[in-house]
Amino acid sequence: MMTWILGNIVKQIESGTESWRAESQGGKSLSNEHGELYDKKHLKSDVVQEAIQLQNRNLIQIDWVKGYRGSDIERIRYRLEEKAAFYILYQQEVDSGFLPKQEKVRLYQEFLKRQLSKVKKKWIREYYNDLLKRSENKRKADVFELLEQEKKYAPCFLGLDEIEESIFKRIFSKKYLGNTKTFEKEMEGHIISAAKKFCPDVEREMDDTTILQQLFIEEYAQELSLKGELHFRIKEENGSFQEINTGCYCFGTTLNSQTLEHAVLDQEQKIQKIVIFENKANYISAPYKAGALYVFSHGYFSPKECRLLTELYQMLKKNRVSYFHSGDLDYGGIKIFQHIRRVIFSELQPLQMDVDTYEAYQEFAEELETETLEKLKQVQDENPQIQELIRKLLETGKGIEQECFLIEKRGNRT
């Protein structure tokens, strides 16, 4: 039986960076200078006999220890051009189910290409193209393990590619994965990591729930809290429209997920200014004012909120409307401001997000983590107020949460 030396040769070929490739050529060797090929399981006489058999097949060349020809091996040499012969012999002698890495990579690539032919969303295509690009790189994991892993995730990516409207997480899991909890238990972490890397709608600073919302996966219904006069209609089951004016809710109201989905904005609005608040306490504390629409962003807006606000922005372009965002004076607050400006209100300006505001409330400043400061160093902004604020944050190493702005208002400063 030729198993030990043959097995070592195949292992060396398969674990090499390039040697496993079909086109690879050149000489390789197994050293036995320190008796590596001999042990209690593999006696010298047995190893020598196997080596001679392989040499008789013209597959290897034995370098004998000087003075011990035929009884002690110094080195075994072979050529990569013979790898196909080694593989066939290995299948006959050791493992009939053995597949060379080259074949595994081929099967893996064919699977990835099939998935690419099925999906349309750009970020999912980029995910598969990245896997395809890296499919021949040296990896710790066996290629078949990677293939099985991607087969497991495939129905999930196909489902994400198909949905265009929000769906609750467990309903998505049941519909595409067969069980209500499979997505949460086995898929969620991987999908979030992929979305952070490839989905343009996802910011790395978003929390997991917000990231899933950008992919139309909901843990709970999307809601938009606002205060001010917004005019829209809701189509009822009988085909008629219900006219809605949120101005009658002087303390604000919340539009639920279905309202966001079915609201039809009126062409004529009385809005002169839109102010977005990152934090709820500041939103609630803002007094109702004619012509102003206050919106609570809770961080990053969900897709349904984005859709309604984007439609509103397009509708208001014919009017002279000002757009402001007020958030935390820190890395997260700046990134949220930039995101909203990029995806919804391109004319967005910062409100109470400047050095003067920072200095007015600096006694409430808190230390920022070193990692956060490092990320902040990479942030640039076209708005001079935001750029000055970034410099101030880096200079002090401290940030201020927006809620602190309410302390003076309440007369609680000591």
Secondary structure as UniProt FT lines:
FT   HELIX           4..15
FT   TURN            19..20
FT   TURN            22..23
FT   STRAND          27..31
FT   TURN            33..34
FT   TURN            36..37
FT   HELIX           44..56
FT   TURN            57..58
FT   STRAND          60..64
FT   TURN            66..67
FT   TURN            69..71
FT   STRAND          73..79
FT   HELIX           80..82
FT   HELIX           83..93
FT   TURN            96..97
FT   HELIX           101..118
FT   HELIX           122..133
FT   TURN            134..136
FT   HELIX           143..162
FT   STRAND          167..168
FT   HELIX           169..177
FT   TURN            180..181
FT   HELIX           183..187
FT   HELIX           188..198
FT   TURN            200..201
FT   TURN            204..205
FT   HELIX           208..214
FT   TURN            215..216
FT   STRAND          217..218
FT   STRAND          224..227
FT   STRAND          231..235
FT   TURN            237..238
FT   STRAND          241..245
FT   HELIX           246..248
FT   TURN            250..251
FT   STRAND          253..255
FT   HELIX           257..262
FT   STRAND          263..265
FT   STRAND          273..277
FT   HELIX           280..285
FT   TURN            290..291
FT   STRAND          292..296
FT   HELIX           303..316
FT   TURN            317..318
FT   STRAND          322..326
FT   HELIX           331..343
FT   TURN            346..347
FT   STRAND          349..350
FT   HELIX           355..360
FT   HELIX           362..364
FT   STRAND          366..367
FT   HELIX           370..376
FT   TURN            377..378
FT   HELIX           384..396
FT   STRAND          398..400
FT   HELIX           402..404
FT   HELIX           405..409
FT   TURN            410..411
//
